[in-house]
């Protein structure tokens, strides 16, 4: 009974209940079961197939918090199920006063149905935690940057010691002042909502010490709202693309869903489609992270 309710068996049961279509993967042919294959779960979670096998067979029993978070997201777990998975892995579940990188199943379904729009999901501290292929094609794949640099606040307020940013080529906001003020306001609100979060505290400290504009806005106690913008993307393959940027928020976790689109029937819409279809190879020397995509985890 204990083995049947253990970590490996539970992961297997949750894997079996998910269809490829529900995760955005093609169904393929010759499937003997309706659920996800091990290699599909590994792809979604950004881990090796061998590691999934060892977890399910009980030969690996202590996944890291980052891997556990990625598995919870890939398996589309509810918050209660995510917490149970953490306990099975002998980890403390995220608390209410810490930022969570968990994306609820409802949000996953919504972002997965936005068609060709370039979409990314950010945590409360503007750390990107999911992005679709259109986002990677339009702005460059964030997985080519170290995890600490996959943060929009660090892109907005660069520090001299920072490495390559989240975007792989220039992205210019047409209302940069409003965007900067909104990012500072978001971080200020997050520090009140998540006072014990160490990643957030380090982010604010790094920016306050290393970027004068951020330090001035932070000292001014800026509180504002800015949920839409126009941006210009200088894309290396399709040229200049003008996009509308809309930001939606979700619930107490303060997730931010960022959607980049162009007006229907315009050259900009055509360019987004061309970029998505063609894709863009990362520059030589880019990090070759084995997540193929879009699912960096944390807790």
Order of alpha helices (4+ residues) and beta strands (2+ residues): alpha-alpha-alpha-alpha-alpha-alpha-beta-beta-alpha-alpha-beta-alpha-alpha-alpha-beta-beta-beta-alpha
